[in-house]
Amino acid sequence: MKRLIERSRSIGEVLRWVTQNPGKVSASHYPIALHKLGQLLQQQQGQAAVNGESRGPGHVLEQPEFHALCQAIISGCAKFDNFSIVNCLYAAAALGLPGESPLVRVLEDESRSRLGRFNQKDVSMVFSSEANNKALEAIFSSQLFYENRQERFIRSMAEWLPRKAENLTPYTMALIAKYVARHRLREPRLLDTIANFLLKRGEQLDSKVIQKLVFPFSRMNYRPSNYSELFPKLEAILEQKAGSSPLATVNILMSMFQLSHFPQTVLHQVFSPAFITNVMSSPYALIVRRYLSLLDAAVELEFRDYGGPRLDPRYRVLMFEHALTADEANRKYSYKGLVAEALRQLVGEECYRQDEVLPPGYCTDFLLWMNRSGTVLPLSRVPAASKAPSAHATTSLAAMSLRSSVLALTSDLQDFAPFAPEAPGSPPGSRENSLAGRVVLSVNDKWHYCQNSDILVGSRAMRDRHLRLLGYCLVQLPYTELEKVSGIEEAKHYLRQKL
């Protein structure tokens, strides 16, 4: 039957084979028949165009045999295997059947009910067959689809999203933004489409939806092409809606800060007593305090011209108290273990700290002190004044003024910079310690970068900026270099060169 359908030379012949031999037709034959009808119809339309005629699919859709074919699929599709369901839907779309037709509706409903059991190829085919919001929501809500990335689908999505964006609901676009962020897709066409959607619809959107649409930009460390229009508009929206959803407001601010944009008027609001009082009485007070503490540190480091209110010292806490969840979850795929062992053999355990959390709450992979000649100093020989304050050594960080600690640390680092000249009249033997420089070895694993890119994700990039502004010397160890290292001896040689 498969060969007979594929060798058919006319639409009528295909329909006769399928409708007049029901006992010989299986589920797998229906998508083949629909595909063949689509091919023959396309040939007819091409020939009609050559002859100056206009012929659409209507004459095919109205034939009784075609209705019989559709009814057979509708009646039996619940028993079809996944492959047949997907291919029938794909072929129906290629044939040009309208979305409201009974066949398409039944196939879409059956596909949505099976999304959790579909493989990635099936899901991609289903998506390319459907164009309505309901279908898109179902697909992007699928856990299977959300957790997996398919390059071919991503390239396709970059093509169709700009065309379909205008007709999508904010909820659907938020799901797409979540998918883009989840897979770290630094694809300008996708991100710019989300940005244009946000620019056009921003005033009508809830703050919680806006934060979901903005997040991919900071996640991918990407300023959209319309940022000169979009960011001022977001500031105006936040000024009006800052108090309605404090957590969403702070999340949006964090995204903008990661992109080095600092909305002054909104900062006046979020650091105001009224906003802080509102936040502290909410169930998400701790997480907002963490974000506000990091924002306050970012203002101190990167927005020195700001003269408005700041976060009350008693509310300041560490942003993170330990390694990020993603780093913990991916520990077995990380190169940190290799680096740790090589570093232990190279300089000794007394010469570095691992997983040190530094104010305002950044976890560092390895922290060392080096003198001007490149010698790594044992921690016991580093003066207490030159040691950076750590989370473990701070018993009451919440009560500590981060502004004071940042200023003090910055001042202190000027005295212990790696290449600072030796002070006149300094006592003999003080040169080595006075030239101690704080060095952070940063193991940048694959998930620290945007997908298929050498650009760090926004949170990692901001961490690096802040550590440098605090006076640390960052030594980057990218996974693209580490994956070429074979064995401990090569790793030691690599680290020696880096240091």
C-alpha positions as CSV (number, residue, x, y, z in Angstrom):
1,M,0.0,0.0,0.0
2,K,2.8,2.4,0.8
3,R,4.4,1.9,-2.7
4,L,1.0,2.2,-4.4
5,I,0.3,5.6,-2.6
6,E,3.8,6.9,-3.3
7,R,3.6,6.0,-7.0
8,S,0.2,7.6,-7.5
9,R,0.1,10.2,-10.3
10,S,-3.0,12.0,-9.4
11,I,-5.0,13.2,-6.3
12,G,-7.9,11.0,-7.3
13,E,-5.7,7.9,-7.5
14,V,-4.3,8.5,-4.0
15,L,-7.8,8.9,-2.6
16,R,-9.1,5.8,-4.3
17,W,-6.2,3.6,-2.9
18,V,-6.9,4.8,0.6
19,T,-10.7,4.9,0.8
20,Q,-11.5,1.8,-1.3
21,N,-9.1,-0.5,0.6
22,P,-9.8,0.2,4.3
23,G,-8.7,-3.3,5.4
24,K,-5.2,-2.8,3.9
25,V,-4.6,0.8,5.3
26,S,-2.7,1.1,8.6
27,A,-2.0,4.2,10.8
28,S,1.3,4.7,9.1
29,H,-0.3,5.0,5.6
30,Y,-2.4,8.0,6.4
31,P,0.5,10.5,6.8
32,I,2.0,9.1,3.6
33,A,-1.3,9.7,1.8
34,L,-1.6,13.3,3.1
35,H,2.0,14.0,2.2
36,K,1.5,12.7,-1.3
37,L,-1.7,14.7,-1.7
38,G,0.3,17.8,-0.7
39,Q,3.0,17.1,-3.3
40,L,0.5,16.5,-6.1
41,L,-1.5,19.6,-5.2
42,Q,1.7,21.7,-5.3
43,Q,2.4,20.3,-8.8
44,Q,-1.1,21.1,-9.9
45,Q,-0.8,24.7,-8.6
46,G,2.5,25.1,-10.2
47,Q,1.2,24.0,-13.6
48,A,-1.9,26.2,-13.2
49,A,0.3,29.2,-12.5
50,V,2.3,28.5,-15.7
51,N,-1.0,28.4,-17.7
52,G,-2.2,31.6,-16.0
53,E,-4.9,29.8,-14.0
54,S,-5.7,30.2,-10.3
55,R,-6.4,26.9,-8.4
56,G,-6.3,26.5,-4.7
57,P,-6.7,23.4,-2.5
58,G,-10.5,23.9,-2.3
59,H,-11.4,21.4,-5.0
60,V,-9.5,18.7,-3.2
61,L,-10.9,19.5,0.3
62,E,-14.5,19.3,-1.1
63,Q,-14.2,15.8,-2.6
64,P,-16.2,13.1,-0.8
65,E,-13.2,10.8,-0.8
66,F,-11.1,13.4,1.0
67,H,-13.7,13.8,3.6
68,A,-13.8,10.0,4.0
69,L,-10.0,10.0,4.5
70,C,-10.2,12.7,7.1
71,Q,-13.0,10.9,9.0
72,A,-10.9,7.7,9.0
73,I,-8.0,9.6,10.6
74,I,-10.3,11.3,13.1
75,S,-11.9,8.1,14.2
76,G,-8.7,6.1,14.6
77,C,-6.1,8.7,15.7
78,A,-6.5,7.9,19.4
79,K,-5.0,4.4,18.6
80,F,-2.2,5.8,16.3
81,D,1.4,5.6,17.5
82,N,3.1,8.9,18.2
83,F,5.0,8.9,14.9
84,S,1.8,8.6,12.9
85,I,0.0,11.4,14.9
86,V,2.9,13.8,14.4
87,N,3.3,13.1,10.7
88,C,-0.4,13.4,10.1
89,L,-0.4,16.8,11.7
90,Y,2.7,17.9,9.9
91,A,1.3,16.7,6.5
92,A,-2.1,18.4,7.2
93,A,-0.3,21.7,7.8
94,A,1.7,21.2,4.6
95,L,-1.5,20.5,2.7
96,G,-2.8,23.8,3.8
97,L,-5.8,22.6,5.9
98,P,-7.1,25.5,8.0
99,G,-6.5,25.4,11.8
100,E,-10.3,25.2,12.5
101,S,-10.8,22.1,10.4
102,P,-12.0,19.1,12.4
103,L,-9.0,17.0,11.3
104,V,-6.4,19.6,12.5
105,R,-8.3,20.2,15.8
106,V,-8.4,16.5,16.6
107,L,-4.8,16.0,15.7
108,E,-3.7,19.0,17.8
109,D,-5.7,17.9,20.8
110,E,-4.2,14.4,20.5
111,S,-0.7,15.8,20.2
112,R,-1.0,18.1,23.2
113,S,-2.2,15.1,25.3
114,R,0.9,13.2,24.3
115,L,3.6,15.9,24.5
116,G,5.1,14.4,27.6
117,R,5.8,11.2,25.7
118,F,7.1,12.8,22.5
119,N,10.7,12.9,21.6
120,Q,12.4,16.1,20.5
121,K,11.9,15.5,16.8
122,D,8.3,14.8,17.3
123,V,7.8,18.0,19.4
124,S,9.6,20.1,16.7
125,M,7.4,18.7,14.0
126,V,4.3,19.4,16.0
127,F,5.4,22.9,16.6
128,S,6.1,23.7,13.0
129,S,2.6,22.4,12.2
130,E,0.8,24.7,14.6
131,A,0.7,28.4,14.7
132,N,-1.9,29.4,17.4
133,N,-1.2,30.6,20.9
134,K,-2.8,27.6,22.5
135,A,-0.5,25.2,20.7
136,L,2.6,27.3,21.4
137,E,1.7,27.5,25.1
138,A,1.3,23.7,25.3
139,I,4.6,23.1,23.6
140,F,6.7,25.6,25.6
141,S,5.0,24.3,28.8
142,S,6.1,20.8,28.0
143,Q,8.8,19.7,30.5
144,L,10.4,17.5,27.9
145,F,10.7,20.4,25.5
146,Y,11.8,22.9,28.1
147,E,14.6,20.7,29.4
148,N,16.1,19.9,26.0
149,R,17.7,21.9,23.3
150,Q,17.7,21.2,19.6
151,E,19.9,23.3,17.3
152,R,17.7,22.8,14.2
153,F,14.6,23.9,16.1
154,I,16.4,27.0,17.5
155,R,17.5,28.1,14.0
156,S,14.0,27.6,12.8
157,M,12.6,29.6,15.8
158,A,14.8,32.5,15.0
159,E,13.2,32.6,11.6
160,W,9.5,32.3,12.5
161,L,9.4,34.2,15.9
162,P,9.7,37.7,14.4
163,R,6.8,37.0,12.0
164,K,4.5,35.6,14.7
165,A,5.4,37.7,17.6
166,E,2.7,40.3,17.0
167,N,-0.1,37.8,17.4
168,L,1.3,36.0,20.5
169,T,0.0,36.6,24.0
170,P,2.3,37.9,26.7
171,Y,2.0,34.6,28.4
172,T,3.2,32.7,25.3
173,M,6.1,35.2,24.8
174,A,7.1,34.8,28.5
175,L,7.3,31.0,28.0
176,I,9.5,31.5,24.9
177,A,11.7,33.9,26.9
178,K,12.0,31.3,29.7
179,Y,13.1,28.7,27.1
180,V,15.6,31.1,25.6
181,A,17.1,31.9,29.1
182,R,17.1,28.3,30.2
183,H,19.2,27.2,27.3
184,R,21.4,30.4,27.3
185,L,20.5,31.1,23.6
186,R,22.4,34.3,22.7
187,E,20.6,34.5,19.3
188,P,20.1,38.2,18.4
189,R,17.0,37.6,16.3
190,L,15.2,35.9,19.2
191,L,16.3,38.4,21.8
192,D,15.5,41.4,19.6
193,T,12.0,40.0,18.9
194,I,11.3,39.7,22.6
195,A,12.7,43.3,23.1
196,N,10.4,44.7,20.4
197,F,7.4,42.9,21.9
198,L,8.3,44.4,25.2
199,L,8.6,47.9,23.7
200,K,5.2,47.7,22.1
201,R,3.3,46.1,24.9
202,G,5.2,47.3,28.0
203,E,2.5,49.6,29.4
204,Q,-0.1,46.9,29.4
205,L,2.0,44.2,31.0
206,D,2.2,43.3,34.6
207,S,5.6,43.7,36.4
208,K,5.8,39.9,36.8
209,V,5.5,39.4,33.1
210,I,8.0,42.2,32.3
211,Q,10.6,40.5,34.6
212,K,10.3,37.3,32.6
213,L,10.7,39.1,29.3
214,V,13.7,41.2,30.5
215,F,15.6,38.3,32.1
216,P,17.0,36.7,28.9
217,F,18.8,40.0,28.1
218,S,20.8,39.9,31.4
219,R,21.1,36.2,31.3
220,M,22.8,36.4,27.9
221,N,24.7,39.6,28.7
222,Y,23.0,41.1,25.6
223,R,21.8,44.7,25.1
224,P,18.9,44.5,22.6
225,S,19.2,46.6,19.4
226,N,16.4,48.9,20.7
227,Y,17.8,49.4,24.2
228,S,18.1,53.2,23.8
229,E,14.2,53.2,23.5
230,L,13.4,50.2,25.7
231,F,15.4,50.9,28.8
232,P,13.9,54.5,29.4
233,K,10.5,53.0,28.8
234,L,11.1,50.3,31.4
235,E,12.3,52.9,33.8
236,A,9.0,54.9,33.3
237,I,7.0,51.7,33.8
238,L,8.9,50.8,37.0
239,E,8.4,54.2,38.4
240,Q,4.6,53.7,38.2
241,K,4.6,50.0,39.2
242,A,7.5,49.7,41.6
243,G,5.4,49.1,44.7
244,S,2.8,46.8,43.2
245,S,5.3,43.9,42.9
246,P,8.5,44.5,44.9
247,L,10.2,41.3,44.0
248,A,9.5,41.7,40.3
249,T,10.8,45.3,40.5
250,V,14.0,44.2,42.1
251,N,14.5,41.4,39.6
252,I,14.1,43.9,36.7
253,L,16.6,46.2,38.3
254,M,19.0,43.4,38.7
255,S,18.8,42.6,35.0
256,M,19.4,46.2,34.1
257,F,22.4,46.4,36.5
258,Q,23.9,43.3,35.0
259,L,23.8,45.2,31.6
260,S,25.5,48.2,33.3
261,H,22.3,50.4,33.2
262,F,21.4,52.2,36.4
263,P,17.9,53.8,36.5
264,Q,18.4,56.6,39.1
265,T,14.7,57.5,39.7
266,V,13.8,53.8,40.3
267,L,16.7,53.5,42.8
268,H,15.3,56.4,44.8
269,Q,12.1,54.4,45.1
270,V,13.5,50.9,46.0
271,F,15.8,52.3,48.6
272,S,13.1,54.5,50.1
273,P,11.8,53.7,53.7
274,A,8.3,53.0,52.3
275,F,9.5,50.4,49.8
276,I,11.8,48.8,52.4
277,T,9.0,48.6,55.0
278,N,6.7,47.0,52.5
279,V,9.4,44.5,51.5
280,M,10.3,43.5,55.1
281,S,6.7,42.6,55.9
282,S,6.4,40.4,52.9
283,P,6.9,36.6,52.7
284,Y,9.9,37.0,50.3
285,A,11.7,39.5,52.5
286,L,15.0,37.5,52.6
287,I,15.4,37.1,48.8
288,V,14.6,40.8,48.3
289,R,17.2,41.8,50.9
290,R,19.8,39.7,49.1
291,Y,19.1,41.4,45.8
292,L,18.9,44.9,47.4
293,S,22.2,44.2,49.1
294,L,23.9,43.3,45.8
295,L,22.3,46.3,44.1
296,D,23.6,48.6,46.9
297,A,27.1,47.2,46.4
298,A,26.8,47.7,42.6
299,V,25.8,51.3,43.2
300,E,28.9,51.8,45.3
301,L,31.2,50.2,42.8
302,E,29.7,51.2,39.4
303,F,27.4,54.2,40.0
304,R,29.4,56.5,42.0
305,D,27.5,59.6,40.9
306,Y,24.3,58.4,42.5
307,G,23.4,60.6,45.5
308,G,20.0,59.2,46.5
309,P,19.0,57.0,49.4
310,R,20.9,53.8,50.0
311,L,20.0,50.5,51.7
312,D,20.0,50.7,55.5
313,P,23.1,48.8,56.9
314,R,21.0,46.7,59.2
315,Y,19.3,45.1,56.2
316,R,22.5,44.2,54.3
317,V,23.2,40.5,53.8
318,L,25.3,38.4,51.6
319,M,23.8,37.8,48.2
320,F,25.0,34.2,48.2
321,E,26.4,32.2,51.1
322,H,27.8,29.3,49.2
323,A,28.4,28.1,45.6
324,L,25.6,28.6,43.2
325,T,23.0,25.8,42.8
326,A,24.0,25.3,39.1
327,D,27.6,24.8,40.1
328,E,26.7,22.3,42.8
329,A,24.5,20.4,40.4
330,N,27.1,20.2,37.7
331,R,30.1,19.5,40.0
332,K,30.8,16.2,38.4
333,Y,31.1,17.9,35.0
334,S,33.3,20.7,36.3
335,Y,37.0,21.1,35.8
336,K,37.3,22.5,39.4
337,G,38.4,19.2,40.8
338,L,41.3,18.9,38.3
339,V,42.3,22.5,39.1
340,A,42.1,21.9,42.8
341,E,44.4,18.9,42.8
342,A,46.9,20.6,40.4
343,L,46.9,23.7,42.6
344,R,47.4,21.6,45.7
345,Q,50.5,19.9,44.2
346,L,51.8,23.1,42.7
347,V,51.6,25.5,45.7
348,G,50.4,23.5,48.7
349,E,47.2,23.6,50.6
350,E,48.4,26.4,52.9
351,C,48.6,28.8,49.9
352,Y,45.0,29.0,48.7
353,R,41.4,29.0,49.8
354,Q,38.7,27.2,47.8
355,D,35.1,28.2,47.5
356,E,35.6,31.4,49.4
357,V,32.6,33.7,49.6
358,L,33.6,37.4,49.4
359,P,31.3,40.4,50.2
360,P,28.9,41.3,48.7
361,G,28.3,37.6,48.4
362,Y,30.3,36.2,45.4
363,C,31.7,32.7,45.6
364,T,35.2,32.4,44.2
365,D,36.7,29.1,43.1
366,F,40.3,29.7,44.4
367,L,41.7,32.7,46.3
368,L,45.5,33.2,46.5
369,W,48.0,36.0,47.5
370,M,51.0,36.6,45.2
371,N,53.9,39.0,45.5
372,R,55.4,41.1,42.7
373,S,57.8,38.4,41.7
374,G,55.0,35.9,41.1
375,T,55.5,33.9,44.3
376,V,52.3,32.5,45.9
377,L,52.4,33.4,49.6
378,P,51.4,31.0,52.3
379,L,48.3,32.5,54.1
380,S,50.2,32.5,57.4
381,R,52.7,35.1,55.9
382,V,50.0,37.4,54.6
383,P,49.3,40.4,56.9
384,A,45.8,40.3,58.4
385,A,45.2,43.8,57.0
386,S,45.6,42.6,53.4
387,K,43.3,39.6,53.7
388,A,39.9,40.1,52.2
389,P,36.9,39.8,54.5
390,S,35.2,36.5,53.9
391,A,31.7,35.3,54.7
392,H,33.0,32.7,57.1
393,A,34.9,35.2,59.1
394,T,32.1,37.6,59.4
395,T,29.7,36.9,62.3
396,S,27.4,39.9,61.9
397,L,27.5,40.8,58.3
398,A,23.8,42.0,58.4
399,A,24.8,44.7,60.7
400,M,28.0,45.6,58.8
401,S,27.9,48.7,56.5
402,L,28.7,47.4,53.1
403,R,29.5,50.9,52.0
404,S,32.1,51.2,54.7
405,S,33.5,47.7,54.0
406,V,33.8,48.4,50.2
407,L,35.5,51.7,50.8
408,A,37.8,50.2,53.4
409,L,38.6,47.2,51.2
410,T,39.3,49.4,48.2
411,S,41.6,51.7,50.2
412,D,43.3,48.7,51.7
413,L,43.9,47.1,48.3
414,Q,45.6,50.3,47.1
415,D,48.2,49.6,49.8
416,F,48.6,46.0,48.8
417,A,48.3,46.2,45.0
418,P,50.4,43.7,43.1
419,F,52.5,46.3,41.3
420,A,52.4,49.2,43.9
421,P,55.8,50.8,44.5
422,E,57.5,50.1,47.8
423,A,56.8,52.8,50.3
424,P,59.9,55.0,51.2
425,G,61.4,54.1,54.5
426,S,59.6,50.8,54.8
427,P,61.4,48.3,57.0
428,P,63.6,45.6,55.5
429,G,61.6,42.4,54.6
430,S,58.3,44.2,54.3
431,R,58.5,44.4,50.5
432,E,57.3,40.9,49.9
433,N,54.2,41.3,52.0
434,S,53.4,44.9,51.0
435,L,53.3,43.8,47.4
436,A,50.8,41.0,48.1
437,G,48.1,41.0,45.4
438,R,44.8,39.1,45.8
439,V,44.3,36.7,42.9
440,V,41.1,34.9,42.1
441,L,41.3,31.8,39.9
442,S,38.0,31.5,38.1
443,V,37.1,28.1,36.6
444,N,34.7,29.0,33.9
445,D,32.8,25.8,33.0
446,K,30.6,25.4,29.9
447,W,27.4,26.5,31.7
448,H,29.0,29.8,32.7
449,Y,28.9,30.9,29.0
450,C,26.1,31.6,26.6
451,Q,25.4,28.6,24.3
452,N,28.0,28.2,21.6
453,S,29.7,31.4,22.6
454,D,32.7,32.7,24.5
455,I,30.6,35.4,26.2
456,L,30.0,34.9,30.0
457,V,26.4,34.9,31.2
458,G,25.3,38.2,32.7
459,S,25.5,37.3,36.4
460,R,29.0,35.9,36.0
461,A,30.2,38.9,34.0
462,M,28.9,41.3,36.7
463,R,30.6,39.2,39.4
464,D,33.9,39.6,37.5
465,R,33.5,43.3,37.1
466,H,32.8,43.8,40.8
467,L,35.7,41.7,41.9
468,R,38.0,43.7,39.7
469,L,36.6,46.9,41.0
470,L,37.3,45.6,44.5
471,G,40.9,45.2,43.5
472,Y,41.1,41.4,42.8
473,C,43.2,40.2,40.0
474,L,41.1,37.7,38.0
475,V,42.7,34.8,36.3
476,Q,40.2,33.1,33.9
477,L,40.4,29.4,33.3
478,P,37.9,28.8,30.5
479,Y,36.7,25.2,29.8
480,T,37.8,25.5,26.2
481,E,41.4,25.6,27.5
482,L,40.9,23.1,30.3
483,E,39.4,20.5,28.1
484,K,42.7,20.4,26.2
485,V,44.7,19.6,29.4
486,S,45.5,16.0,29.9
487,G,46.5,14.8,33.4
488,I,47.8,16.5,36.5
489,E,51.2,17.3,35.2
490,E,49.8,19.2,32.2
491,A,47.3,20.9,34.6
492,K,50.2,22.1,36.8
493,H,52.1,23.4,33.8
494,Y,48.9,25.2,32.6
495,L,48.3,26.8,36.0
496,R,52.0,27.9,36.3
497,Q,51.7,29.7,33.0
498,K,48.4,31.3,34.1
499,L,49.7,32.5,37.4
